[in-house]
Amino acid sequence: MRPDGCYSPATMSSTTAIDSAFFSEIRTPTSFFILRHGETTANAESRIQGRSEYSLNDNGRAQALNLASYLGGKNIRRLFHSPLARATETAAIVADGVGTVRPELEPSLVELDTGRFTALTWKEIEARYPEEYKSFSYQSWAAVPDAESVDALYSRAVDAWRRLKSAAIESDGNVAAISHGGTIQWLVRVTFGCRSWMPLLTTGNCGVFELHVSPT
């Protein structure tokens, strides 16, 4: 393992590696779009949501409409979403805008359990949990004792990728998945074999990560 917590390519042959071998069953060029939900009031307040429920605010709905416009020409055949309300609402707006897909619930796309930080702002966290707050800057959610573990997140991300790959093969087309900032970190990180939170990736509301598979 490298110092950054990621596995080198030589070790990427395990059954839990989301690597080129994992995608080898895909026979046509395929894109996977990993998407974050639109903005909520909690996002605007810098409040940790975790698995608590918040609906999109007006800006979040506008972001979802823009996302639908972006995806309109991307030949999306399947659209999956987390069970949380903010992702479900984003998926409904996107599906309506794209016009060729229907939203499909995928539980593995749910946000991570943020433990004792849930529903608190960063100022509240600093006041209530100063030690965890301090450690968070270099450990991320590994600094929060009752948050979802790295091992659980890695495993869940692998499960999600198995579902997305199966959908791509079944539909012979591109696949989109609407999830959350924390979970998206791991949907991307597992494609590099990473088992550490750091360094973090930027995941803005309705941001897009695209992984393109080109069979050889």
C-alpha positions in Angstrom: 0.0 0.0 0.0 1.3 3.5 -0.9 1.5 6.1 1.9 -1.6 7.8 0.7 -3.7 4.7 1.4 -4.2 3.7 -2.2 -3.3 0.4 -3.6 -0.8 0.3 -6.5 -1.9 -1.2 -9.8 -0.1 -4.5 -9.1 -2.5 -5.3 -6.3 -5.6 -4.3 -8.2 -6.5 -7.8 -9.2 -8.6 -8.6 -6.1 -12.3 -9.2 -6.4 -13.0 -5.9 -4.7 -11.0 -3.8 -7.1 -13.0 -1.5 -9.4 -10.4 -1.6 -12.1 -10.1 -2.4 -15.8 -10.7 -6.1 -15.1 -13.9 -5.2 -13.3 -15.3 -3.4 -16.3 -14.1 -6.0 -18.9 -17.6 -7.4 -19.4 -18.7 -4.1 -20.9 -18.4 -4.5 -24.7 -19.4 -1.0 -26.0 -18.0 2.4 -25.0 -19.9 3.4 -21.9 -20.0 6.4 -19.5 -20.9 6.4 -15.9 -22.1 9.7 -14.5 -21.7 10.0 -10.7 -23.8 13.0 -9.6 -24.5 14.9 -6.4 -27.9 16.1 -5.4 -28.9 19.7 -5.6 -28.5 22.2 -2.8 -30.6 22.1 0.4 -31.2 24.5 3.2 -28.7 22.5 5.2 -26.1 22.8 2.5 -26.6 26.6 2.5 -26.2 26.7 6.3 -23.1 24.5 6.3 -25.1 22.0 8.3 -24.1 18.3 8.2 -27.0 16.2 6.8 -25.8 12.6 6.8 -28.9 10.5 6.6 -31.3 13.1 8.0 -33.9 14.4 5.6 -33.8 17.7 3.8 -35.6 18.8 0.6 -34.0 20.8 -2.2 -34.2 24.6 -1.9 -35.0 26.8 -4.8 -31.3 27.0 -5.8 -31.1 23.2 -5.6 -34.1 22.8 -8.0 -32.5 25.2 -10.4 -29.2 23.2 -10.2 -31.1 20.0 -10.9 -32.7 21.6 -14.0 -29.3 22.6 -15.3 -28.0 19.1 -14.6 -30.9 17.6 -16.6 -30.0 20.0 -19.5 -26.4 18.8 -19.3 -27.4 15.1 -19.3 -29.9 15.5 -22.1 -27.5 14.7 -24.9 -25.5 12.0 -23.0 -27.5 9.0 -24.0 -28.5 8.0 -20.4 -30.2 4.7 -20.4 -30.5 4.2 -16.6 -30.8 6.7 -13.7 -30.3 5.5 -10.1 -30.6 7.6 -6.9 -30.2 7.4 -3.2 -33.3 6.9 -1.1 -32.9 10.2 0.7 -35.3 13.0 -0.2 -32.8 15.4 -1.7 -31.4 12.8 -4.1 -34.9 11.5 -4.9 -36.1 15.0 -5.8 -33.0 15.7 -7.9 -33.6 12.4 -9.8 -37.2 13.3 -10.5 -36.2 16.6 -11.9 -33.4 15.1 -14.0 -35.6 12.3 -15.3 -38.3 14.7 -16.3 -35.8 16.9 -18.1 -34.0 14.1 -19.9 -37.3 12.5 -20.8 -36.0 9.0 -21.7 -35.3 7.5 -18.3 -37.2 6.9 -15.0 -35.6 7.2 -11.6 -34.6 3.9 -10.0 -34.0 3.6 -6.2 -30.6 2.2 -5.2 -30.0 1.9 -1.4 -26.2 1.6 -1.7 -26.1 5.2 -2.9 -27.3 6.6 0.4 -25.1 9.1 2.2 -22.7 8.0 4.9 -23.8 7.9 8.5 -22.2 11.0 10.0 -22.7 10.0 13.6 -22.6 12.7 16.3 -22.0 15.5 13.7 -25.5 14.9 12.1 -27.7 18.0 11.9 -25.0 20.3 13.4 -23.2 23.2 11.8 -19.5 23.4 11.8 -19.5 26.1 14.5 -21.7 23.8 16.7 -19.4 20.9 16.1 -16.4 22.9 17.1 -18.1 23.9 20.3 -19.5 20.5 21.3 -16.8 18.2 20.0 -13.5 20.2 19.8 -11.2 17.2 19.6 -13.1 15.5 16.8 -13.4 18.9 15.1 -9.6 19.4 15.2 -8.9 15.9 14.0 -11.4 16.1 11.1 -9.1 18.4 9.1 -6.6 15.6 8.5 -8.7 12.4 9.1 -12.1 13.4 7.7 -14.9 11.1 8.9 -12.4 8.6 10.4 -12.1 11.2 13.2 -15.7 10.8 14.2 -16.0 7.6 16.3 -19.7 6.8 15.5 -19.6 7.7 11.8 -19.7 5.0 9.1 -16.3 3.3 8.9 -13.9 3.4 5.9 -14.3 -0.4 5.5 -18.1 -0.1 5.3 -18.0 2.8 2.9 -15.5 0.9 0.6 -17.7 -2.2 0.6 -20.8 -0.2 -0.1 -19.2 1.7 -2.9 -18.1 -1.7 -4.5 -21.7 -2.9 -4.2 -23.0 0.3 -5.9 -20.5 -0.2 -8.8 -21.6 -3.8 -9.3 -25.2 -2.5 -9.6 -24.2 0.3 -12.0 -22.1 -2.1 -14.2 -24.9 -4.6 -14.4 -27.3 -1.8 -15.5 -24.9 -0.7 -18.2 -24.6 -4.2 -19.5 -28.4 -4.8 -19.4 -29.2 -1.5 -21.1 -26.1 -1.3 -23.4 -25.8 2.4 -22.7 -24.7 5.1 -20.3 -25.7 5.1 -16.6 -26.2 7.9 -14.1 -26.3 7.7 -10.3 -27.4 10.5 -8.0 -25.7 10.3 -4.5 -24.1 12.4 -1.8 -20.8 14.2 -1.1 -19.5 11.6 1.3 -20.6 8.5 -0.7 -19.4 10.0 -4.0 -15.9 10.3 -2.4 -15.9 6.5 -2.2 -17.5 5.8 -5.6 -14.6 7.7 -7.1 -11.9 6.5 -4.7 -12.5 2.8 -5.1 -11.7 3.2 -8.8 -8.2 4.1 -7.7 -8.2 1.4 -5.0 -8.0 4.0 -2.2 -8.8 3.0 1.4 -8.1 6.3 3.0 -10.2 9.5 3.2 -7.4 11.8 2.3 -6.9 13.6 0.0 -10.5 14.7 -0.4 -12.2 15.4 -3.7 -14.4 18.4 -4.4 -18.0 17.5 -4.7 -20.3 20.5 -5.3 -24.1 20.3 -5.5 -25.1 18.7 -8.8 -21.4 18.3 -9.6 -20.5 15.6 -12.1 -17.9 12.8 -12.2 -17.7 10.9 -15.4 -15.9 7.5 -15.7 -15.7 6.4 -19.4 -15.1 2.7 -20.2 -13.6 2.0 -23.6 -13.3 -1.7 -24.4 -10.1 -2.8 -26.1 
